[in-house]
Amino acid sequence: MKVTTIKDIELLKSWNIISTYNNFSEGLIEIAKTVLSVLKLNIPDYQIKKTSFAEVYASALLASNVLTMLISTTKASKASKDDIIRISKALSRYLLDEKWEEIIEK
């Protein structure tokens, strides 16, 4: 099931995030894998669902240097804090749809 919306795609394109994110995908995937590992470690019966994981992952992205570096290379470098939050949420959903199998592989 896809969690990315058309609005997410439009937002990411408007800030040139989609055209740039591949340069940072390795770091973005590592953050997702780390978040997933922490959830599994602390919640043994954690049932992985993209929709709920996307929210947690977006919060981790906000605290990451990877997102900061990605944003600094795009038009989003001048974005407001609220826009950065929206970008992180949209990017988390987009990346999960694009790289889900790679993220959950053991």
C-alpha positions in Angstrom: 0.0 0.0 0.0 1.3 3.4 -1.0 1.5 6.0 1.7 2.7 8.9 -0.5 0.0 11.3 -1.6 -0.1 13.4 -4.7 0.2 16.4 -2.4 3.4 14.9 -1.0 4.9 14.6 -4.5 3.9 18.1 -5.4 5.5 19.5 -2.3 8.7 17.6 -2.7 8.9 18.6 -6.4 8.2 22.2 -5.6 11.3 22.3 -3.3 13.4 20.2 -5.7 13.7 17.5 -3.1 12.8 14.6 -5.4 15.5 15.5 -7.9 18.1 15.7 -5.1 17.1 13.0 -2.6 18.9 10.2 -4.5 22.2 11.8 -3.5 21.2 11.3 0.1 19.2 8.1 -0.1 21.8 5.9 1.6 21.8 8.1 4.7 18.0 8.4 4.7 17.7 4.6 4.5 20.2 4.1 7.3 18.1 6.4 9.5 15.0 4.4 8.7 16.7 1.1 9.5 18.0 2.5 12.8 14.6 3.8 13.8 13.1 0.4 12.9 15.7 -1.4 15.0 15.1 0.8 18.0 11.4 0.3 17.7 11.8 -3.5 17.5 14.2 -3.5 20.4 12.0 -1.5 22.7 8.6 -2.9 21.5 9.2 -6.6 20.9 5.8 -7.2 19.3 6.0 -4.1 17.1 3.9 -4.6 14.0 5.5 -2.7 11.1 3.0 -0.6 9.3 4.2 2.1 6.8 1.6 4.6 8.0 2.6 4.6 11.6 6.3 4.1 10.9 6.3 7.2 8.6 5.3 9.5 11.5 8.2 8.2 13.7 10.6 8.3 10.8 9.7 11.9 10.0 10.5 12.9 13.5 13.9 11.2 13.3 14.6 12.9 9.9 13.9 16.3 11.5 16.7 15.6 14.0 19.2 14.4 11.4 22.1 16.0 9.7 21.1 14.1 6.5 17.9 16.0 6.1 19.7 19.3 7.0 22.3 18.6 4.2 19.7 17.5 1.7 17.7 20.7 2.3 20.7 22.9 2.1 21.2 21.7 -1.5 17.7 22.6 -2.6 15.3 25.6 -2.8 14.1 24.4 0.6 17.2 26.0 2.2 15.1 29.1 2.6 12.0 27.2 3.9 10.3 28.1 7.1 10.3 25.7 10.1 6.7 24.6 9.3 7.7 23.9 5.7 10.6 21.8 6.9 8.3 19.8 9.0 5.9 19.3 6.1 8.9 18.3 3.9 10.1 15.7 6.4 6.7 14.1 6.6 6.3 14.0 2.9 9.8 12.7 2.4 9.4 10.0 5.0 6.3 8.7 3.2 8.0 9.0 -0.2 11.1 7.2 0.8 9.1 4.4 2.5 7.2 3.8 -0.7 10.4 3.9 -2.8 12.7 1.9 -0.5 10.4 -0.2 1.8 11.8 -3.6 1.0 15.4 -2.3 1.5 14.5 -0.8 4.8 12.8 -3.9 6.3 15.3 -6.4 5.0 17.3 -8.1 7.8 
